[in-house]
């Protein structure tokens, strides 16, 4: 009995000891900063088969920024005086920056594009041909519903010719 108590006490002591130090490990993990890890990038050397230095200017540095933004002239918008008030010619409460209402009412006039095919198409088309006229009335197309399979109570393949295909108009 004494040996069992000693073993049980030792196991409970080890579990308590491990649980006490388990909290300290968690604190170390919380203090860990991933930014402190130094990343060493391997420099890849690419061999093009020729010396690129002979084709570049002397003192060329690919990492040097060579564009000068100060060289671009900045032009400020000048207020243009028209000599009259444009507000007199606009509707009341006109706001040029608001979204237009009734966009679908705006008519878009497309410029007619003339395509030259290199030959006269009228020789190949009938005299009354109109490319914009609908030649197919969709209401005249018959809709055929797919019929359900009918169980005849026997194997119909036994009574049909060899390689018979019901979906093919020509059976072999």
C-alpha positions, 0 to 999 in steps of 0.5 A: 500500500505504501508503494502505491501511495508513493507512486500516486504521489509522484505522478500527481507531483509531476502533473502539478509541476508540468502544469505550473511551467506550462503557463510560463511557456505560453507567456514566452509564446505571447512575447514572440514577435515574428518580425524579429526573425531574420529572413535571408533571401538567396540571390538567384543568378541568371545566366543570359549567355552574354554580358549585359554590361556591354549594352548598358550605359556606364554607371548604370544602377537598376535600383536608382530611380531616374525619373524626376517628377519636378521636370513635369510642368504643373498647369493649374486650371484657369477660370475662363471668363465666357462673358455671360452667366451660364446659369441663365441657360440651365434649368433650376436646381441644376447640378453638374455633379449629380447623377442624371435621372432617366438615363434610359431616355437618352438617345444614342445615335450611332454613327453609320459605319461603312465596311468595304469588303472589296466586292459588291454584295448586291450581286449575291443578295436578293433585291428585297434583302433587309439585314434588319428584318427578322426572317425567323418568327420564334412563335412558329417554332414547335416545341416538342416536349420530351416524352417519358419512358414507357415500360412495356413489360419486356425487353424491347432490344430483343425485338429490334435490329442489331445496333438500333439507335432510336435517335438516329434516323438511319438504323444499322 
